[in-house]
Each structure stands twice: as C-alpha cells, then as structure tokens.
Amino acid sequence: MRIDIEKQAGVSDGPPLAGLIQSAIDRVHDAGGGVVRLQPGLYPITTLFMRSGVELQLLRGCCLWAWHKIDDYPDKPLPVVYQYRPRANLIAAIDCRDVAITGDGVIDGNDLAFWDPCESRHERPYGIFRYKVRGSLQSRPSPLVQIVRCRDVRLERFHVQSAPGWTVHVYDCDHVSVSGLTIRGHRFGPHTDGIGINGSRNVRIMHCDVDTGDDAIIIKSTDPGMDCRSITVTNCIVASNCAGLGLGADVYGSISDVIFSNCIVKKALRMIQVEMWFPGQVQRAIFSGITGRTFPDEDVENERPIYVDIQEQRRPGGALGSVQDMLFRDIYCESRGRIMLTAQDGAVIDGLTIDNAVITVPEIEDPVETVPRSTSLQLSNFNPHTRACRAAVVADNVRRLTLRDIEYRWPGNPGIAMHALCLRNVSDFIETCPRLCASRPDTARILSL
C-alpha cells in the first residue's frame, strides 16, 4: 500500500499536520505495510510515531520542521533510554520491525527555537558550546530521530539539520543499516551528536556525511548489561568540535567487535576516541584507514589525534571501566596535539597497538599552557602525572602496548622541547618507531615517570 501526502492549502500548520501524517502511517501499517510518501513542501510537525512495516519516504523538496512549542508535543510515555530522559522526539520508532525512513528530503530540528545563548564563557557546556538548552534538558525534541528496540531498520539518504540535541539515536536495536545520510548541526550547539549507536547489534553505517558541534559518529552502551556489538562504520566523512569517530564515554554495558574503516575526519577536537567514564567494558575494536586533521573551531583547545582514556568522571571512588584489544592502523592526521593513552590508577588499558601512523604538526599546542586552563571533562583529568606531559605519545597505566612505525613530523622551529614518549606504569612494551623522534636533539627521547 502507498499513500501520498501533499501539503494542502488551507491545512493548518503545526500539530494538525503531524496528525495527518500519523494517520497515513497507521493506515499503511494496518493494511500490512507499505510506503507513506511526502511530496515537496514544508511540514511543521510534532512527534511522528513509526509503525512496523512502514517506510516513510521524504521526496526531494520535502521538509519536516520541528514545531517550536515543546508543550504541544504528545505527552506519550517514551522509554527512558539515556541519562537525559527525553521528553519528546520528532520521529520515533519504538518496538517496530521492518521500518524505514528514506528519500532525499530534509528533517529540520529548528535548534535555535529551543536554545539560549550563553552569557559568559563559564556557562558554556563542556567549556565549548556557546548555547544552552532553554529550561530543562527535556525542553527540546531530542534525540530528533529516535529508534528504540527495533529490528530490520533502514535509514537512507535523507538530510538532517539543526537538531536541538542528539540527531539520530539507535537504541537496543538489531540489524540496522544507516546509509547516505547528510547531517548538519550547529558547531557550537549543546549535545548535538550526529549518529549515536547505543547498545545495538549488527549495525552498518556507510557513506554518511556528518558535520556537527558534538560527537559526529559515536557508539555507546548506556545501560548495565547492555550488549553493543558487531558494528561497522565505513566510507564516512565527518567533522566535529568534539570526537570525530569514537566509542564512549557513556559505557555501563559492553561494546565489542567494532570496525571504523576508510573514513575522513575534516576536523575534530579528538579525531579518534575511546573513552570510559563508567564501569563498562570495551574490547576488540579496530580503527583502520582514517585520515584527516584535528584543528577544531576557535577557542576549542587540546587536540588529540588518538585519545584513549579511563576515568571515574564525577563519581569519586566509583568502579572503573576496562578497555582491551584496540588496534589503530594506517592513521594519517594533521594536528597540533598528542596521542593520549591514559587510565586512572586502579584501571588499565590492556592490549593496544598503533601500527603505521603519521602525525604532521604545523605548530605545537603546548599542553603545559592549554591543559591547566581547560574545564573539559575529557582531558585525562585523573592522570595528574601525564595529562600535561610534553610528548608525542603519552601512555599511563597501559599493558601490552605496541607502537610500530609512528612518525611525528614536527615543525622546523618548534620552540617547545617535546619528548617522543612519556611513559608511566607501562608493561609488556614493544616500540619500533625510528621516526618518532624528539623535536630537539638535546631532549631525551623517552620520559619515564
């Protein structure tokens, strides 16, 4: 069955349009499945609830636009799927099978309708974002596209822009294909993650173009006992003022068997990230064929080509997570920053290999200056011995560490004496990096703490 919807003259904008589209979705589902196709036009709506067997097809020229009054969104209970306890979404698929959103149309989250500018630098979330959510964090449709406990999901080709929070969030799903999405978020908007995969299995992300302020493509496991595994991310182009490609930091459950390959990072604070704030587990992940640069936007400091960190975050004395068996291979990055591999005392990064990495440094970002003035939660905050160490590669509490063919290309006149390696509590260490050299011949190659 197929139902075509056109933006009719005389039909009121806002919530009534959501009702018109919702009715079509329900009718197609009741008929056994099919397509709801939206013709070109602007459709101001509140929440649409997808149903099993339905493909929502957004034709080129169609724009679903988030209604600006959060109180007009349906007061239908939504699953509590992460710490911010979402009040509403723009499109939600819950407990569905064989569901799809496709086409060349646009989903617009109307971000500035739900934010206020920060009046001072102190108010900026994470010290970076220049806007804050008006009211509580629930006072916006976030995640904008929410897929929960579904199986056999296709998200294809559509464009998402101006999300007021998380953009596309896939939670506790199985067999998901995300292909050809274009995502554009505000560079200084709060929590505007691009594609988030949370506690899901058998997920493929490919040929996506994500440019946003918060993490671009990120994998999480936010609930204890949650199993997130068999994820591939390939042939994507991303940009962010936080992490370009990453795992964590919200990991209470487990993440395993993940591959990021053949991706370009146009800019990011952390080009590649594996970050643990909670007592979960990450194991068996490969980052291969990743190229690009850090160099985020103005006032965003402490760049890292590769960042792996375990910390207790804001849980003094809390249980720590674990990271095991990570491989970073064929990494090329232009950056001012350092490779940071750190675990808080009481935890260990067990089994990490960097094989063939070239970091070109046009100018050095001096961590002795930038780290102390940072308020970020994502800066090895529980590793006081090494968080500001002047070295190309910093490793703290790492077991079974292999560094092979890493080259740091320092500027001709660095002005700062940088070591090649800074090591603390590192065991079973193998290093064959003849070109990982200090910036000055009178500086020790290895600094052991």
BAVOTI-231827 format. One line per 10 residues: their letters; for each residue y negated, z, x of C-alpha. Coordinates in Angstrom, 3 decimals. Each point is the difference from the previous one (the first is absolute). Layout:
REM BAVOTI-231827
A) Y/Z/X ~ ...
***
This chain:
REM BAVOTI-231827
MRIDIEKQAG) 0.000/0.000/0.000 ~ -3.521/-0.717/1.193 ~ -3.305/1.213/-1.416 ~ -3.292/-1.494/1.209 ~ -3.128/2.120/-0.355 ~ -3.514/-1.376/0.122 ~ -3.199/1.987/0.159 ~ -1.205/-0.695/-3.524 ~ -3.665/-0.033/-0.941 ~ -0.792/2.950/-2.219
VSDGPPLAGL) 2.754/2.229/1.371 ~ -1.554/3.255/1.200 ~ 0.110/0.802/3.673 ~ 1.619/3.126/1.334 ~ 2.936/1.907/-1.442 ~ 0.655/-2.404/-2.939 ~ 0.853/-2.751/2.494 ~ 2.602/2.246/1.603 ~ 1.518/0.435/-3.446 ~ 0.194/-3.757/-0.504
IQSAIDRVHD) 1.813/-0.536/3.301 ~ 2.201/3.058/-0.489 ~ 1.136/-1.290/-3.365 ~ 1.058/-3.276/1.614 ~ 1.920/1.830/2.735 ~ 1.834/2.087/-2.604 ~ 0.868/-3.042/-2.127 ~ 1.429/-1.910/2.963 ~ 2.085/3.015/0.995 ~ 1.289/0.454/-3.554
AGGGVVRLQP) 0.989/-3.678/-0.087 ~ 2.219/0.432/3.053 ~ -2.479/-0.860/2.762 ~ -2.282/-2.774/1.151 ~ -3.574/-0.650/1.106 ~ -3.424/1.232/-1.094 ~ -2.482/-2.458/1.444 ~ -3.721/0.739/0.209 ~ -2.296/-2.998/-0.070 ~ -3.241/-0.107/2.051
GLYPITTLFM) -2.619/2.529/-1.018 ~ -1.240/3.545/0.626 ~ 2.135/2.703/-1.635 ~ -1.541/3.516/0.183 ~ 2.962/2.303/-0.681 ~ 1.419/3.481/0.314 ~ 3.686/0.615/0.817 ~ 2.657/-2.654/-0.618 ~ 3.593/1.245/-0.119 ~ 2.574/-2.525/1.164
RSGVELQLLR) 3.382/-0.247/-1.740 ~ 3.426/-1.095/1.219 ~ 0.616/-3.716/0.126 ~ -3.703/-0.899/-0.100 ~ -1.947/-2.102/2.486 ~ -3.774/0.420/-0.189 ~ -1.409/-3.268/1.290 ~ -3.663/-0.121/1.001 ~ -1.209/-3.580/0.113 ~ -2.686/-1.067/2.457
GCCLWAWHKI) -3.388/0.974/-1.434 ~ 1.406/3.029/-1.827 ~ -1.428/3.411/0.951 ~ 1.281/3.364/-1.229 ~ -2.960/2.332/0.463 ~ 0.302/3.803/-0.010 ~ -1.954/1.556/-2.866 ~ -2.628/2.356/1.431 ~ 0.527/3.008/-2.332 ~ 3.022/1.999/1.167
DDYPDKPLPV) 0.127/1.994/-3.264 ~ 0.794/-3.208/-1.886 ~ 3.264/-0.454/1.897 ~ 3.094/0.988/-2.025 ~ 0.972/3.641/0.229 ~ 3.644/-0.853/0.525 ~ 1.908/2.300/2.371 ~ 0.664/-1.731/3.320 ~ 2.549/1.124/2.583 ~ -1.377/2.308/2.648
VYQYRPRANL) 0.742/-2.290/2.913 ~ -2.170/1.351/2.790 ~ -2.373/2.759/0.878 ~ -3.083/-1.317/-1.821 ~ 1.722/0.134/-3.440 ~ -1.345/-3.276/-1.420 ~ -1.797/0.055/-3.327 ~ 0.161/-3.742/-0.641 ~ 0.923/-3.399/1.383 ~ -1.127/-3.496/-0.897
IAAIDCRDVA) 3.545/-1.424/-0.074 ~ 3.018/2.306/-0.139 ~ 3.705/-0.861/-0.016 ~ 2.158/3.084/-0.578 ~ 3.807/-0.012/-0.281 ~ 0.103/-3.790/-0.337 ~ 2.529/-2.579/1.123 ~ -0.688/-3.661/0.799 ~ -3.788/0.220/-0.131 ~ -2.595/-2.206/1.707
ITGDGVIDGN) -3.729/-0.509/0.507 ~ -0.719/-3.492/1.297 ~ -2.619/-2.734/0.143 ~ -3.235/-0.866/1.736 ~ -2.314/2.196/-2.059 ~ -1.953/3.122/0.940 ~ 0.353/3.725/-0.683 ~ -3.373/1.715/0.555 ~ -0.097/3.794/0.251 ~ -3.794/0.316/-0.470
DLAFWDPCES) -0.107/2.571/2.826 ~ -3.700/0.950/0.028 ~ 0.199/1.016/-3.662 ~ 2.131/2.982/1.089 ~ -1.690/1.022/3.281 ~ -3.168/1.609/1.268 ~ -1.487/-0.550/3.466 ~ 0.373/2.885/2.443 ~ -3.337/1.675/0.638 ~ 0.879/1.060/3.541
RHERPYGIFR) 2.527/-0.756/2.709 ~ 1.572/3.412/-0.620 ~ 1.000/-1.088/-3.547 ~ 1.868/-3.082/1.143 ~ 3.747/0.158/-0.747 ~ 1.908/0.058/3.311 ~ -3.374/-0.314/1.713 ~ 0.082/-3.755/-0.629 ~ -0.491/-1.011/-3.624 ~ -3.551/-0.248/-1.301
YKVRGSLQSR) 0.880/0.494/-3.676 ~ 1.697/2.812/-1.897 ~ 1.690/0.029/-3.394 ~ -2.312/1.011/-2.820 ~ 1.448/3.161/-1.530 ~ 3.631/0.809/0.796 ~ 2.396/-2.316/1.813 ~ 1.525/-0.742/-3.414 ~ -3.274/-1.522/-1.237 ~ 0.973/-3.581/0.852
PSPLVQIVRC) 2.874/-2.415/-0.680 ~ 2.092/0.635/3.120 ~ 2.371/-1.398/1.065 ~ -1.412/-3.146/-1.562 ~ 3.434/-1.660/-0.261 ~ 2.689/2.655/-0.379 ~ 3.740/-0.860/0.090 ~ 2.232/3.038/-0.637 ~ 3.811/0.311/-0.161 ~ 0.482/-3.723/-0.571
RDVRLERFHV) 2.652/-2.448/1.174 ~ -0.279/-3.724/0.730 ~ -3.781/-0.270/0.331 ~ -2.060/-3.025/1.052 ~ -3.681/0.183/0.952 ~ -1.150/-3.470/0.999 ~ -3.191/-1.813/1.034 ~ -2.665/1.820/-2.008 ~ -3.248/1.314/1.493 ~ -1.010/3.676/-0.276
QSAPGWTVHV) -3.508/1.136/0.839 ~ -2.251/3.055/-0.181 ~ 2.683/2.612/-0.672 ~ -1.578/3.449/-0.544 ~ 3.060/1.656/1.595 ~ 3.437/-1.130/1.082 ~ 0.471/-3.682/-0.785 ~ 3.712/-0.898/-0.394 ~ 2.441/2.935/-0.034 ~ 3.791/-0.410/-0.270
YDCDHVSVSG) 1.737/3.340/-0.660 ~ 3.744/0.711/-0.148 ~ 0.895/-3.630/-0.690 ~ 2.892/-2.225/1.063 ~ 0.008/-3.700/0.877 ~ -3.695/-0.838/0.149 ~ -1.620/-3.202/1.268 ~ -3.717/-0.004/0.860 ~ -1.068/-3.483/1.036 ~ -3.266/-1.807/0.591
LTIRGHRFGP) -2.366/2.709/-1.267 ~ -3.641/-0.004/1.083 ~ -1.616/3.453/-0.038 ~ -3.671/0.699/0.692 ~ -1.238/3.588/-0.076 ~ -3.293/1.638/0.930 ~ -0.079/0.682/3.737 ~ -1.493/3.450/-0.522 ~ 1.570/0.933/-3.340 ~ 2.162/3.145/-0.335
HTDGIGINGS) 3.820/-0.294/-0.085 ~ 0.008/-3.765/-0.531 ~ 3.461/-0.600/1.501 ~ 1.174/-3.586/-0.415 ~ 3.790/-0.131/-0.505 ~ 1.839/3.328/-0.112 ~ 3.802/0.174/-0.138 ~ 1.088/3.501/-0.943 ~ 3.605/1.176/-0.100 ~ 1.315/-3.463/-0.860
RNVRIMHCDV) 2.961/-2.051/1.149 ~ 0.661/-3.655/0.786 ~ -3.640/-1.086/0.109 ~ -1.323/-3.232/1.488 ~ -3.713/-0.484/0.727 ~ -0.941/-3.430/1.305 ~ -2.923/-2.385/0.388 ~ -2.566/2.549/-1.229 ~ -3.660/0.175/1.077 ~ -1.392/3.546/-0.240
DTGDDAIIIK) -3.529/1.036/1.030 ~ -1.095/3.460/-1.099 ~ -1.536/3.275/1.127 ~ 3.054/2.254/-0.018 ~ 3.546/-0.798/1.185 ~ 0.848/-3.661/-0.508 ~ 3.821/-0.006/-0.296 ~ 1.534/3.463/0.050 ~ 3.441/1.481/-0.716 ~ 0.347/3.563/-1.322
STDPGMDCRS) 2.580/2.393/-1.428 ~ -2.026/2.607/-1.850 ~ 2.716/2.056/-1.728 ~ 2.673/2.236/1.581 ~ 3.380/-1.723/-0.192 ~ -1.564/-3.414/-0.480 ~ 1.741/-2.811/1.914 ~ -2.177/-2.918/1.111 ~ 2.008/-2.657/1.858 ~ 0.714/-3.652/0.662
ITVTNCIVAS) -3.618/-1.192/0.103 ~ -1.218/-3.196/1.686 ~ -3.623/-0.997/0.525 ~ -0.459/-3.440/1.506 ~ -2.570/-2.755/0.486 ~ -2.929/2.047/-1.294 ~ -3.655/0.136/1.074 ~ -1.769/3.341/-0.376 ~ -3.267/1.808/0.753 ~ -0.977/3.624/-0.499
NCAGLGLGAD) -2.234/2.814/1.192 ~ 3.113/2.198/0.124 ~ 3.583/-1.168/0.646 ~ 0.811/-3.689/0.022 ~ 3.802/0.340/-0.215 ~ 1.681/3.355/-0.296 ~ 2.354/2.717/-1.134 ~ -1.245/3.318/-1.400 ~ -1.857/2.260/0.117 ~ 1.368/1.262/-3.364
VYGSISDVIF) 3.719/0.397/0.742 ~ 1.887/2.833/-1.719 ~ 3.167/-2.068/-0.444 ~ 1.408/-2.594/2.395 ~ -0.913/-3.489/1.193 ~ 2.583/-2.111/1.814 ~ 0.892/-3.558/0.941 ~ -3.454/-1.569/-0.015 ~ -1.158/-3.170/1.747 ~ -3.573/-1.241/0.415
SNCIVKKALR) 0.028/-3.447/1.610 ~ -2.257/-2.974/0.735 ~ -3.211/1.554/-1.304 ~ -3.653/-0.305/1.004 ~ -2.383/2.963/-0.085 ~ -3.559/-1.325/-0.072 ~ -1.438/3.492/0.484 ~ 1.100/3.603/-0.509 ~ -0.629/3.475/1.307 ~ 3.751/0.273/0.623
MIQVEMWFPG) 1.681/-3.374/0.319 ~ 3.485/1.542/-0.338 ~ 0.613/3.503/-1.328 ~ 2.962/2.355/-0.454 ~ -1.470/3.268/-1.223 ~ 1.657/3.172/-1.320 ~ -1.955/2.742/-1.769 ~ 2.897/1.507/-1.961 ~ 3.633/1.008/0.709 ~ 1.614/-3.374/-0.695
QVQRAIFSGI) 1.907/-2.397/2.215 ~ -0.709/-3.476/1.359 ~ 2.724/-1.850/1.873 ~ 0.949/-3.500/1.076 ~ -3.213/-2.012/-0.215 ~ -0.948/-3.163/1.903 ~ -3.464/-1.460/0.496 ~ 0.438/-3.449/1.540 ~ -2.340/-2.902/0.637 ~ -3.220/1.793/-1.000
TGRTFPDEDV) -3.266/-1.381/1.356 ~ -3.697/0.615/-0.614 ~ -2.650/2.566/0.811 ~ -1.324/3.399/-0.937 ~ -3.858/-0.058/0.037 ~ -0.593/1.433/-3.498 ~ -3.409/0.102/-1.665 ~ -3.049/1.846/1.280 ~ 0.271/3.821/0.334 ~ 3.832/-0.103/-0.148
ENERPIYVDI) 1.245/1.434/3.315 ~ 3.172/0.825/1.940 ~ 1.864/-3.282/-0.039 ~ 3.748/-0.098/0.677 ~ 2.164/-3.101/0.413 ~ 3.152/2.099/-0.634 ~ -0.132/3.515/-1.465 ~ 3.026/2.234/-0.604 ~ -0.730/3.614/-0.947 ~ 1.718/3.032/-1.533
QEQRRPGGAL) -2.207/2.874/-1.177 ~ -0.191/2.744/-2.609 ~ -3.289/-1.331/-1.382 ~ -1.497/2.751/-2.218 ~ 3.175/2.093/-0.298 ~ -0.228/2.682/2.699 ~ 3.509/0.838/1.154 ~ 1.545/-2.556/-2.343 ~ 3.233/-1.827/0.782 ~ -0.482/-3.108/2.126
GSVQDMLFRD) 1.310/-3.507/-0.531 ~ 2.193/-2.067/2.291 ~ -0.280/-3.492/1.473 ~ 3.019/-1.692/1.540 ~ 0.866/-3.411/1.435 ~ -3.192/-2.055/-0.016 ~ -0.330/-3.409/1.681 ~ -3.321/-1.751/0.686 ~ 0.591/-3.459/1.448 ~ -2.260/-2.943/0.831
IYCESRGRIM) -3.284/1.727/-0.834 ~ -3.298/-1.649/0.958 ~ -3.234/1.806/-0.778 ~ -3.660/-0.026/0.983 ~ -1.198/3.585/-0.148 ~ -2.271/2.631/1.460 ~ 2.618/2.685/-0.541 ~ 3.217/1.652/1.179 ~ 3.648/-0.091/-1.007 ~ 0.642/3.511/-1.375
LTAQDGAVID) 3.541/1.415/-0.401 ~ -0.400/3.665/-0.939 ~ 1.969/2.730/-1.753 ~ -1.215/3.502/-0.657 ~ 1.850/2.720/1.926 ~ 3.159/0.774/-1.958 ~ 0.622/-3.667/-0.827 ~ 1.115/-2.963/2.067 ~ -0.167/-3.778/-0.155 ~ 3.601/-0.887/0.840
GLTIDNAVIT) 0.728/-3.526/1.188 ~ -3.016/-2.287/0.403 ~ -0.208/-3.308/1.844 ~ -2.983/-2.230/0.696 ~ 1.178/-3.328/1.384 ~ -2.515/-2.684/1.003 ~ -3.466/1.062/-1.065 ~ -3.324/-1.354/1.263 ~ -3.170/1.946/-0.780 ~ -3.246/-1.733/0.971
VPEIEDPVET) -2.891/2.434/0.370 ~ -3.473/-1.619/0.056 ~ -1.568/3.472/0.071 ~ 1.410/3.519/0.064 ~ -0.526/2.507/-2.791 ~ -0.164/3.287/1.906 ~ 2.165/2.562/-1.843 ~ -1.722/2.880/1.787 ~ -3.108/-0.896/-1.996 ~ 1.340/-1.456/-3.262
VPRSTSLQLS) 2.877/2.381/-0.765 ~ -1.995/3.284/-0.117 ~ -2.539/-1.396/-2.436 ~ 2.652/-1.385/-2.354 ~ 0.869/1.771/-3.269 ~ 2.996/-2.233/-0.713 ~ 3.320/1.505/-1.059 ~ 1.697/-2.865/1.834 ~ -0.703/0.707/3.634 ~ 2.859/2.075/1.488
NFNPHTRACR) -1.881/3.098/-1.082 ~ 2.827/2.372/0.965 ~ 0.409/-1.341/3.545 ~ -2.950/1.600/1.819 ~ 1.374/-0.793/3.465 ~ 0.138/-3.755/-0.559 ~ -2.132/-1.074/-2.964 ~ -2.981/-0.839/2.230 ~ 1.895/-0.992/3.141 ~ -1.439/-2.952/1.926
AAVVADNVRR) 3.086/-2.199/0.292 ~ 1.305/-3.323/-1.251 ~ 3.190/1.554/-1.401 ~ 0.133/3.641/-1.084 ~ 3.397/1.587/-0.766 ~ 0.396/3.627/-1.107 ~ 3.333/1.486/-1.144 ~ 2.021/-3.205/0.210 ~ 3.705/-0.311/0.815 ~ 1.755/-3.250/0.981
LTLRDIEYRW) -3.204/-1.908/0.743 ~ 0.236/-3.529/1.418 ~ -3.065/-1.975/1.066 ~ 0.715/-3.527/1.161 ~ -2.478/-2.721/0.993 ~ -3.154/1.583/-1.382 ~ -3.203/-1.431/1.413 ~ -3.440/1.500/-0.467 ~ -2.712/-2.471/0.994 ~ -2.942/2.198/0.863
PGNPGIAMHA) -3.594/-1.281/0.171 ~ -1.229/-1.059/3.428 ~ -2.389/2.939/0.277 ~ 1.487/2.700/-2.226 ~ -2.414/2.795/0.885 ~ 2.668/2.556/-1.041 ~ 2.995/1.053/2.089 ~ 3.027/-0.552/-2.255 ~ 3.552/0.925/0.929 ~ 2.849/-2.313/-0.863
LCLRNVSDFI) 2.151/2.779/-1.508 ~ -0.577/3.521/-1.273 ~ 3.285/1.841/-0.534 ~ 0.772/3.434/-1.420 ~ 3.478/1.226/-0.979 ~ 1.531/-3.440/0.436 ~ 3.731/-0.279/0.801 ~ 2.511/-2.805/0.538 ~ -2.878/-2.233/1.064 ~ 0.422/-3.574/1.233
ETCPRLCASR) -3.071/-1.968/1.073 ~ -0.114/-3.501/1.458 ~ -3.596/-1.113/-0.411 ~ -1.321/-1.429/3.277 ~ -3.240/-1.132/-1.682 ~ -0.726/3.277/-1.781 ~ -2.470/0.965/2.701 ~ -2.918/2.367/0.304 ~ -3.505/-1.344/-0.280 ~ -0.892/1.237/3.468
PDTARILSL) 2.223/0.137/3.075 ~ -1.019/3.594/0.784 ~ 1.223/1.270/-3.388 ~ 3.517/1.381/-0.323 ~ 2.283/-2.318/-1.931 ~ 1.788/2.774/-1.891 ~ -1.630/3.186/-1.249 ~ 2.655/2.622/-0.824 ~ -1.066/3.013/-2.061
***
